Amino acid sequence: MKDRETEGYTMKPHWMTAERIRLYPRIIIIVYVIGLVLWVVSAEGMIDYRGKPLGADFMSHWSGGRLALGGEPEAAYEPARLLEASRQGVAGNQARFMWSYPPTYHLLMLPLGVLPYGVALFLWSLIQVGLFAFAMSALVPSRPALWCALAFPGLFLNLIQGQNGLFITALVAGAVVFMERRPALAGAMIGLLSFKPHLGILFPIALAAGRYWRVFISATIVTLIFLEAAFLAFSGDVFAAFFNNLSFASHVVETGALPWYKMPSLFVSLLEFGVAVPLAWAAQGLAFVGLAGLLGVVWWRRPPVRLAMAVLIPAALLASPHINDYDLCLMAVPIAILGWHGYQNGWLRWEREGLLAAWLIPILDAPLAQQTGLHAALFINLMMIFLALRRLGHLPD
């Protein structure tokens, strides 16, 4: 690769050497494996040292599937019923959870609800890691990059919490890979994201602005089929329960019943600083409009789709009023896109340091916010948008 420093790029020696990129992820993965083994073997009756079931959040997912299996999917929106169902999996569970997913997520959890909780958690974790690894390998065909992806703190965080961030990231990475080669398949993957609609609210705007109509139409059709399948499986009662639950879910967030330090959104950050709820909603709305406008301009120009997606993903995280630290697993996709582009074309100043900060933020944001009240992830997402726009040539180096 040639030296392009005169164009703002640099190929000068850097502390982030190829040897370190090969070695450090392997060390981190070993630490993860040891930590996970100790966490599991130290649990008593599937309850860990914190008093929560192993895979904590997966308990609510499994319980929702269990209730759906028993013909009462709407009961998942009642915390008391969800707690009761959870004790079918872990008898000593005292931790309370809430279910705020649309009924389509019941469909995904139905097969796991058939299994004992421990088996379901293991299988769910294994499937997610496999899908994540496969999708990231397709996105960046490089063995060192795969090791970096498997060492990504967002992966470890999702395994510990029993969350679905790896599955979501695999869908997004797959959509990026197939966006131009197989647009119908890319759209199907985006349509499956509808079980977490707050993370995908900017996708239709970007696809429409970029005139990716086959992707847009496919995503719409799959979303409608997904909804219809849930309606046919569970009837309209569960949809009514979902919509009735929205105000309760908003109340839980607005009052801090869910820990704010684990929710790196602009809306929650403003609440943490004492801003009134209506003003926080207004600020989040303005941010959404601004981000939508930015994406409209960027995607309308039809830049290389991978770099365009590197703008969309952090923008989608910033646009949502309700995200959690495990949702930052999505950052793996723009990190991989920008990292691979830098490796192939030369690095811009401070780019590798920025990507490293983004790589670390899923596991650092909550502890930092707990101590300072400030979510660094907000600034990291803004930085990732800046890095992507700079790669596109929209910003000076």
NORNOR-V578862 format. One record per residue. N is the residue number from 1. RES is the residue in three letters. PHI is phi in whole degrees, 0 to 359 (* if undefined). NEAR is the number of other C-alpha atoms within 8 Angstrom. Layout:
n=(N & N)
res=(RES & RES)
phi=(PHI & PHI)
near=(NEAR & NEAR)
//
This chain:
n=(1 & 2 & 3 & 4 & 5 & 6 & 7 & 8 & 9 & 10 & 11 & 12 & 13 & 14 & 15 & 16 & 17 & 18 & 19 & 20 & 21 & 22 & 23 & 24 & 25 & 26 & 27 & 28 & 29 & 30 & 31 & 32 & 33 & 34 & 35 & 36 & 37 & 38 & 39 & 40 & 41 & 42 & 43 & 44 & 45 & 46 & 47 & 48 & 49 & 50 & 51 & 52 & 53 & 54 & 55 & 56 & 57 & 58 & 59 & 60 & 61 & 62 & 63 & 64 & 65 & 66 & 67 & 68 & 69 & 70 & 71 & 72 & 73 & 74 & 75 & 76 & 77 & 78 & 79 & 80 & 81 & 82 & 83 & 84 & 85 & 86 & 87 & 88 & 89 & 90 & 91 & 92 & 93 & 94 & 95 & 96 & 97 & 98 & 99 & 100 & 101 & 102 & 103 & 104 & 105 & 106 & 107 & 108 & 109 & 110 & 111 & 112 & 113 & 114 & 115 & 116 & 117 & 118 & 119 & 120 & 121 & 122 & 123 & 124 & 125 & 126 & 127 & 128 & 129 & 130 & 131 & 132 & 133 & 134 & 135 & 136 & 137 & 138 & 139 & 140 & 141 & 142 & 143 & 144 & 145 & 146 & 147 & 148 & 149 & 150 & 151 & 152 & 153 & 154 & 155 & 156 & 157 & 158 & 159 & 160 & 161 & 162 & 163 & 164 & 165 & 166 & 167 & 168 & 169 & 170 & 171 & 172 & 173 & 174 & 175 & 176 & 177 & 178 & 179 & 180 & 181 & 182 & 183 & 184 & 185 & 186 & 187 & 188 & 189 & 190 & 191 & 192 & 193 & 194 & 195 & 196 & 197 & 198 & 199 & 200 & 201 & 202 & 203 & 204 & 205 & 206 & 207 & 208 & 209 & 210 & 211 & 212 & 213 & 214 & 215 & 216 & 217 & 218 & 219 & 220 & 221 & 222 & 223 & 224 & 225 & 226 & 227 & 228 & 229 & 230 & 231 & 232 & 233 & 234 & 235 & 236 & 237 & 238 & 239 & 240 & 241 & 242 & 243 & 244 & 245 & 246 & 247 & 248 & 249 & 250 & 251 & 252 & 253 & 254 & 255 & 256 & 257 & 258 & 259 & 260 & 261 & 262 & 263 & 264 & 265 & 266 & 267 & 268 & 269 & 270 & 271 & 272 & 273 & 274 & 275 & 276 & 277 & 278 & 279 & 280 & 281 & 282 & 283 & 284 & 285 & 286 & 287 & 288 & 289 & 290 & 291 & 292 & 293 & 294 & 295 & 296 & 297 & 298 & 299 & 300 & 301 & 302 & 303 & 304 & 305 & 306 & 307 & 308 & 309 & 310 & 311 & 312 & 313 & 314 & 315 & 316 & 317 & 318 & 319 & 320 & 321 & 322 & 323 & 324 & 325 & 326 & 327 & 328 & 329 & 330 & 331 & 332 & 333 & 334 & 335 & 336 & 337 & 338 & 339 & 340 & 341 & 342 & 343 & 344 & 345 & 346 & 347 & 348 & 349 & 350 & 351 & 352 & 353 & 354 & 355 & 356 & 357 & 358 & 359 & 360 & 361 & 362 & 363 & 364 & 365 & 366 & 367 & 368 & 369 & 370 & 371 & 372 & 373 & 374 & 375 & 376 & 377 & 378 & 379 & 380 & 381 & 382 & 383 & 384 & 385 & 386 & 387 & 388 & 389 & 390 & 391 & 392 & 393 & 394 & 395 & 396 & 397)
res=(MET & LYS & ASP & ARG & GLU & THR & GLU & GLY & TYR & THR & MET & LYS & PRO & HIS & TRP & MET & THR & ALA & GLU & ARG & ILE & ARG & LEU & TYR & PRO & ARG & ILE & ILE & ILE & ILE & VAL & TYR & VAL & ILE & GLY & LEU & VAL & LEU & TRP & VAL & VAL & SER & ALA & GLU & GLY & MET & ILE & ASP & TYR & ARG & GLY & LYS & PRO & LEU & GLY & ALA & ASP & PHE & MET & SER & HIS & TRP & SER & GLY & GLY & ARG & LEU & ALA & LEU & GLY & GLY & GLU & PRO & GLU & ALA & ALA & TYR & GLU & PRO & ALA & ARG & LEU & LEU & GLU & ALA & SER & ARG & GLN & GLY & VAL & ALA & GLY & ASN & GLN & ALA & ARG & PHE & MET & TRP & SER & TYR & PRO & PRO & THR & TYR & HIS & LEU & LEU & MET & LEU & PRO & LEU & GLY & VAL & LEU & PRO & TYR & GLY & VAL & ALA & LEU & PHE & LEU & TRP & SER & LEU & ILE & GLN & VAL & GLY & LEU & PHE & ALA & PHE & ALA & MET & SER & ALA & LEU & VAL & PRO & SER & ARG & PRO & ALA & LEU & TRP & CYS & ALA & LEU & ALA & PHE & PRO & GLY & LEU & PHE & LEU & ASN & LEU & ILE & GLN & GLY & GLN & ASN & GLY & LEU & PHE & ILE & THR & ALA & LEU & VAL & ALA & GLY & ALA & VAL & VAL & PHE & MET & GLU & ARG & ARG & PRO & ALA & LEU & ALA & GLY & ALA & MET & ILE & GLY & LEU & LEU & SER & PHE & LYS & PRO & HIS & LEU & GLY & ILE & LEU & PHE & PRO & ILE & ALA & LEU & ALA & ALA & GLY & ARG & TYR & TRP & ARG & VAL & PHE & ILE & SER & ALA & THR & ILE & VAL & THR & LEU & ILE & PHE & LEU & GLU & ALA & ALA & PHE & LEU & ALA & PHE & SER & GLY & ASP & VAL & PHE & ALA & ALA & PHE & PHE & ASN & ASN & LEU & SER & PHE & ALA & SER & HIS & VAL & VAL & GLU & THR & GLY & ALA & LEU & PRO & TRP & TYR & LYS & MET & PRO & SER & LEU & PHE & VAL & SER & LEU & LEU & GLU & PHE & GLY & VAL & ALA & VAL & PRO & LEU & ALA & TRP & ALA & ALA & GLN & GLY & LEU & ALA & PHE & VAL & GLY & LEU & ALA & GLY & LEU & LEU & GLY & VAL & VAL & TRP & TRP & ARG & ARG & PRO & PRO & VAL & ARG & LEU & ALA & MET & ALA & VAL & LEU & ILE & PRO & ALA & ALA & LEU & LEU & ALA & SER & PRO & HIS & ILE & ASN & ASP & TYR & ASP & LEU & CYS & LEU & MET & ALA & VAL & PRO & ILE & ALA & ILE & LEU & GLY & TRP & HIS & GLY & TYR & GLN & ASN & GLY & TRP & LEU & ARG & TRP & GLU & ARG & GLU & GLY & LEU & LEU & ALA & ALA & TRP & LEU & ILE & PRO & ILE & LEU & ASP & ALA & PRO & LEU & ALA & GLN & GLN & THR & GLY & LEU & HIS & ALA & ALA & LEU & PHE & ILE & ASN & LEU & MET & MET & ILE & PHE & LEU & ALA & LEU & ARG & ARG & LEU & GLY & HIS & LEU & PRO & ASP)
phi=(* & 278 & 281 & 242 & 298 & 292 & 259 & 96 & 265 & 217 & 244 & 293 & 305 & 221 & 295 & 275 & 277 & 299 & 297 & 293 & 294 & 284 & 275 & 300 & 301 & 296 & 297 & 297 & 297 & 299 & 298 & 302 & 299 & 298 & 299 & 294 & 296 & 297 & 298 & 288 & 289 & 277 & 287 & 243 & 61 & 70 & 254 & 274 & 295 & 272 & 85 & 247 & 294 & 304 & 71 & 358 & 293 & 296 & 301 & 291 & 295 & 297 & 295 & 298 & 296 & 296 & 294 & 296 & 297 & 275 & 84 & 232 & 298 & 294 & 293 & 297 & 277 & 253 & 308 & 294 & 290 & 295 & 296 & 300 & 293 & 297 & 285 & 287 & 263 & 228 & 301 & 270 & 295 & 244 & 285 & 261 & 229 & 231 & 245 & 238 & 281 & 292 & 300 & 299 & 289 & 302 & 299 & 292 & 272 & 306 & 298 & 286 & 294 & 289 & 272 & 302 & 303 & 299 & 294 & 297 & 296 & 297 & 295 & 301 & 295 & 296 & 298 & 296 & 297 & 297 & 296 & 298 & 296 & 297 & 293 & 291 & 294 & 291 & 289 & 228 & 282 & 213 & 295 & 301 & 295 & 295 & 299 & 297 & 294 & 290 & 270 & 304 & 303 & 299 & 294 & 299 & 299 & 292 & 294 & 296 & 273 & 68 & 265 & 251 & 298 & 292 & 296 & 298 & 296 & 297 & 296 & 293 & 299 & 297 & 298 & 298 & 299 & 261 & 308 & 259 & 282 & 223 & 300 & 295 & 292 & 300 & 296 & 298 & 294 & 293 & 298 & 294 & 293 & 296 & 288 & 232 & 299 & 291 & 272 & 247 & 292 & 267 & 299 & 299 & 296 & 295 & 296 & 292 & 297 & 276 & 58 & 271 & 290 & 293 & 294 & 300 & 294 & 299 & 298 & 295 & 297 & 295 & 300 & 293 & 296 & 301 & 294 & 297 & 297 & 295 & 295 & 292 & 285 & 237 & 75 & 283 & 299 & 291 & 291 & 298 & 296 & 298 & 293 & 293 & 279 & 300 & 293 & 295 & 298 & 296 & 297 & 299 & 291 & 295 & 266 & 82 & 298 & 269 & 300 & 297 & 294 & 262 & 235 & 275 & 256 & 299 & 303 & 292 & 300 & 293 & 298 & 298 & 269 & 87 & 289 & 298 & 304 & 300 & 291 & 295 & 296 & 297 & 295 & 296 & 296 & 297 & 298 & 299 & 298 & 297 & 292 & 297 & 297 & 299 & 296 & 301 & 293 & 295 & 286 & 298 & 281 & 52 & 286 & 309 & 298 & 293 & 291 & 296 & 292 & 292 & 277 & 297 & 294 & 295 & 295 & 297 & 293 & 289 & 284 & 275 & 283 & 230 & 232 & 240 & 301 & 290 & 292 & 292 & 304 & 302 & 297 & 302 & 289 & 295 & 299 & 295 & 297 & 290 & 295 & 292 & 295 & 294 & 298 & 280 & 242 & 103 & 266 & 271 & 300 & 64 & 291 & 295 & 295 & 295 & 293 & 295 & 298 & 294 & 296 & 274 & 297 & 304 & 265 & 263 & 298 & 298 & 300 & 294 & 293 & 296 & 272 & 246 & 77 & 240 & 268 & 295 & 299 & 301 & 287 & 295 & 297 & 298 & 297 & 295 & 297 & 300 & 297 & 292 & 295 & 294 & 297 & 283 & 85 & 276 & 230 & 288 & 286)
near=(5 & 5 & 9 & 10 & 8 & 5 & 5 & 9 & 12 & 11 & 10 & 5 & 5 & 5 & 4 & 7 & 8 & 6 & 6 & 8 & 11 & 10 & 8 & 8 & 12 & 10 & 8 & 9 & 10 & 8 & 8 & 9 & 8 & 8 & 8 & 9 & 8 & 8 & 9 & 10 & 6 & 8 & 11 & 6 & 6 & 10 & 14 & 13 & 7 & 5 & 8 & 11 & 12 & 12 & 12 & 11 & 10 & 11 & 12 & 13 & 10 & 14 & 15 & 16 & 17 & 13 & 14 & 13 & 11 & 7 & 7 & 9 & 15 & 12 & 9 & 14 & 12 & 10 & 11 & 6 & 9 & 18 & 14 & 8 & 12 & 14 & 10 & 7 & 10 & 12 & 7 & 7 & 11 & 7 & 8 & 6 & 9 & 10 & 12 & 9 & 9 & 10 & 14 & 12 & 9 & 13 & 10 & 9 & 13 & 12 & 9 & 11 & 15 & 8 & 8 & 8 & 11 & 8 & 8 & 12 & 11 & 8 & 8 & 9 & 10 & 8 & 8 & 11 & 10 & 8 & 11 & 12 & 12 & 9 & 12 & 14 & 12 & 9 & 12 & 11 & 7 & 7 & 7 & 8 & 11 & 12 & 11 & 10 & 10 & 10 & 12 & 11 & 10 & 12 & 13 & 10 & 11 & 14 & 10 & 11 & 12 & 14 & 12 & 8 & 13 & 15 & 10 & 10 & 13 & 14 & 13 & 12 & 12 & 13 & 13 & 12 & 11 & 11 & 13 & 7 & 6 & 8 & 12 & 10 & 12 & 17 & 18 & 12 & 13 & 12 & 13 & 12 & 12 & 9 & 10 & 9 & 8 & 8 & 11 & 11 & 11 & 12 & 9 & 9 & 11 & 13 & 13 & 10 & 12 & 11 & 7 & 9 & 8 & 9 & 15 & 12 & 9 & 15 & 16 & 10 & 9 & 12 & 11 & 8 & 8 & 10 & 10 & 8 & 9 & 13 & 11 & 7 & 6 & 11 & 9 & 7 & 8 & 11 & 12 & 8 & 10 & 14 & 7 & 8 & 10 & 9 & 7 & 8 & 9 & 8 & 8 & 10 & 12 & 10 & 7 & 8 & 7 & 7 & 7 & 11 & 11 & 10 & 13 & 17 & 15 & 12 & 12 & 15 & 14 & 10 & 12 & 9 & 7 & 6 & 9 & 7 & 8 & 6 & 8 & 14 & 9 & 8 & 10 & 13 & 8 & 8 & 10 & 11 & 8 & 8 & 10 & 11 & 8 & 8 & 13 & 12 & 9 & 10 & 13 & 9 & 7 & 8 & 9 & 6 & 10 & 8 & 13 & 12 & 10 & 16 & 14 & 12 & 12 & 14 & 13 & 13 & 12 & 13 & 12 & 13 & 11 & 10 & 11 & 10 & 13 & 12 & 8 & 12 & 14 & 13 & 11 & 12 & 13 & 14 & 12 & 12 & 13 & 12 & 10 & 9 & 9 & 10 & 8 & 7 & 7 & 14 & 11 & 10 & 9 & 6 & 9 & 10 & 7 & 10 & 11 & 8 & 9 & 13 & 12 & 10 & 12 & 16 & 11 & 8 & 14 & 14 & 9 & 12 & 13 & 9 & 6 & 6 & 11 & 8 & 14 & 11 & 10 & 11 & 8 & 11 & 13 & 10 & 9 & 15 & 12 & 9 & 10 & 13 & 11 & 11 & 8 & 9 & 7 & 7 & 8 & 5 & 6)
//
